[in-house]
């Protein structure tokens, strides 16, 4: 018990230190913002009160949103009375990419000393090589720090590429895939190519990049409120349904992920090595930056 309390004390010290540096870090927020891809005008979506009820599939009106590289994400507006939080067809946190921009397996090379992989107990996976993991069921955390350049996670729906200085949580359970970008800033650090299962046709195979502080959800069915707002202790806001309701993007509180996620909690409690301390330090700094830049209003946790 004493050892666990010491771990919590170290974590609290990291968070407090990160927050105290927020105003200093504000000086670098402008280049960080410029590095984020797909920055559309800010949506007027606001968070809503918690509810455990599932929604019916929304009444949809398709709208094509063109991106700079001429790839298209298909946005669907639901009836606000059915799904509070859905707003105008403005996408924040995600950008469509051409299929050719997703890295091939041949790009997986170079040093591996900066790659860290952690699994939630019970996760079903297969390690292909030092850079590549095949996730069948469960949850995986992947961190790539310099001098390493890239790692990749295969899932039943497609692949997730994690670039240098990126931290990501990837899960696949009961036909639902989640990708949380916790710390990947800069030029397309976290990329997702969905091209299998329900996304296995040229009309339904999006390739995207996700900004830090956002979660992508994809499913083999029309997503419901419960799918987008599970009871996992993580605070979310600003939801957007995409791709015929089979995909969605929302903003997450990285600070809440650090407190509520079991895999991150395990890293925090065992942060005795250099890798673990660097991961927790980077996540704490990113949480402070995102809170300062985007504010904390509107986040809510499903209960």
C-alpha angles and dihedrals in degrees: 000000000000090000091051091050090051090052091052090048090053090049092049090050091052093050093046091048091049093050092048088056093051096099091048090050091051087081090067097043094094095061089043091055091047089053093056113098126225098020104175121180111289114275121234090224114132133196120261136213118277120270133169096204121111120233127230115245105286125250099254136206111186119228124181115221114201118214130203093265093049094251114133134222114198111225123198123199115211129201104275089220089060096043116017111207099046110119143166120331094273119128120211124183100015136076130189115236135191115261090242091062092067111096120249124228088259088070090067101099143106131061118355099191092099096052117101125180127187129178135205111241111270094027115149112219145137125220106225095181141321091295105033134063127180109216116200102166135353134029135307134187118208125188124184117190129174134302084039115078110194148358130182139210122205118207135176088264100044141285139313118208117203115199130200116306092013128134119192141171115213123184136173120190132155095345095315125111125196129191119186118189103208102170112356109125130159128045110001097311095165116045129176126195114191109193107135138071110006088358095054100111130078089248094054106035109101123183113201145164121225126213124228112276096031135107126212117205123191129177144176089241140038107295120244132203089261090055092052096040108035122176096256101121094253120130116230140176142167104044126195127185116217141177101028091318094299094106135041141178128209139166118253133198106241088197090060091048090056090054101039108033115094096212093051090044089056091053090048094050092049098040094138098116130073093248094051094047091049092050094050092044093051093047092050092050092048091049089053093047094049092047091051096044101039102024127229103253118119098027114130137175121225112237 
